[in-house]
Amino acid sequence: MTRPRIVPQRGFNLDYLMWLFTRISGLAIILLSLVSIIAALYMGARTQMDLPTFLRWAFFPNPNHVVNSNIPDVTVGWANAFWQIMSMLIVFFAFTHAANGLRMIMEDYLGHSFWQPIMRGVLLLLWLFMIIVAVYVILSS
Amino acid sequence: MAFGKYIGWKGVTYRGGGPMLTFLLHRITALGIILFVGLHVLSSFAMQQLVGDTVGTALNIIYESWWFQIFVVFCVIFHTLNGLRITILDIFPRMLKFQREAIWLEWAIFIPLYALTVFVLFRTGLVGG
């Protein structure tokens, strides 16, 4: 049962958009992490944080990630709406990048079969669930 | 199997070289990151919302251990560097003929960076603290 591989069509469609989004979100995650790193150093991370805390803050700027450091008062500077929005942006980019990556790996093995729309639906639900849980964690921490 | 073909052992011994290896590692590290970040979000939710010893504490013990972090750091650093290489080559498609050189450059950055991280993790793991 050998079938020819179905190559994505040229033009403005889901595959092209997600190809573009994967690159842009990858760069966006790196840039957002750099912003977190620079801001953390500016707020005194060099003398008040150890390296693991610093990296935790870099990838997910959440006040829970820095409570184990020597920072005297986490609520000043480290816990505010700016960092909540930064966390949500990283969560959105990361989970969408991840869900699309899983979709590509899945479709490499399944092809255009009966299972494809079902697995796409499962991935969509998983993506939505993870984003809701992460935003809940951000807003209540 | 994919598209009805059974590849078997030939799939393992296929001599795709450097690009094939980065392709495989990109997928494996992607799954590693998804596993780690997904469990981390769920355990954070459990730690925050549930009282007492929960599944969150159990997951925390696993991914805060230094041997698991050696795996996670490999995934994150490799996936970032390889993704950056793919993005840069896609922005400048004329550079694609230097793809193999780009992969060597990527390993030249990755190996010292990862070796240093593993050294720090090992020292912390063995001394404790």
Interface residues (C-beta under 8 A of the other chain):
Chain A: M1 T2 R3 R5 R23 G26 L27 I30 L51 N64 A94 A98 G101 L102 I105 D108 Y109 G111 M130 V133 A134 Y136 V137 S140 S141
Chain B: A2 F3 G4 K5 R27 A30 L31 I33 I34 V37 G38 V41 L42 S44 F45 Q48 Q49 T80 G83 L84 I86 T87 D90 I91 V120
